[in-house]
Amino acid sequence: MSYSRDAAVDYARRNWNTNCHDGVISIIGGPIISVEAKKRQLGLSPSSDWKIEWMRKYRHSDDRGNMVEEQEAANFVGPGVALFLCRDGMA
């Protein structure tokens, strides 16, 4: 089978922002998170309805109302809702 750059780029676009086959994610500066364990902890059921999507940079207000930019975060995206995971792995 020959290499197809277009197919490789298409695959990366579809899958880049999801977790790998090992079922864990790691947010810079935070712990390794088991995706299935976190789904159970958050009561996300059925588990198959929820997926992880990465966000590379995001802006939010800190405790004083100042806008800050974080480098990496993830969302659990499910039926009609998304739950945000911050750097410490808490939702």
Order of alpha helices (4+ residues) and beta strands (2+ residues): alpha-beta-beta-alpha-beta-beta-beta-beta-beta
